[in-house]
Amino acid sequence: MKIRYGTQTIEFKLQRSQKARNTYIAVERDNGVLVKAPGYISDKEIEALVRSKAKWIIKKLEEVGKKIDHGEILTGSRLFYMGKSYYVELIQENCQNVEVSFIHSKFKIYTPLEVSQIELNKAIDRFYLRKAEEKITKLVRKYSDTMKLHPEYIGFRKSKTKWGSCSERNRITFNPEVIKLSSSLIEYVVIHELAHIVYKNHSKNFWNLVKKYMSDYKSKEEMLLQFEKKL
């Protein structure tokens, strides 16, 4: 659900509970704006409540936004993409949404005249997700055929601690921010997760399988650790 407040849009998730006695609003980094309410409260009443608390919500979103991984985005900031950091240029236009493009080795971010850091970070997340889906899908297809290992599912979900994961059901999930890595490191992450289809641990057999398709995997592991320190 969402409401308009001045030039800004506040999106929120609604959770209804028959056991709830009161309605309250929470602003969290991972979940955004969450409204919990009793089942008998109408949508219009909830929207009115959110609108009445809009100033407070926006302030809390700004505070949370400062903690988002990309940091404060201004002209002159730098963002990682395919292993390197690139200059950011903010371009204000009379538009509705934030759009991120990467042209001539530079990030160009087109924004409305008034925009929050939350909106900027969300737009950057969307850019990374789109590019990761394009790059990773092709690589998984390539190495699945080479390794004769095919995941049941390929998904993308942001994570603070992992570049990728493989479930017991062979469902592989990649962190969209993997697109910040160089091409060789992205390939390593793909091979690493595909190898987990056979071995759900980091046993000697697992590493031997990884080594079969990337002989210098140890140096890739070290490069990943070094890159993580830059973020």
GITAGI-V354223 format. One record per helix or strand of 2 or more residues. SS is the DSSP state (a for helix, b for strand). FROM is the first residue (numbers start at 0). TO is the last residue. Records with the same first field share a line. If there is no record, write none. Layout:
SS: FROM-TO, FROM-TO
This chain:
b: 1-4, 7-16, 23-27, 31-37, 77-80, 83-91, 98-102, 105-110, 152-155, 163-165, 170-173
a: 42-51, 53-64, 116-146, 175-179, 182-194, 203-212, 216-227
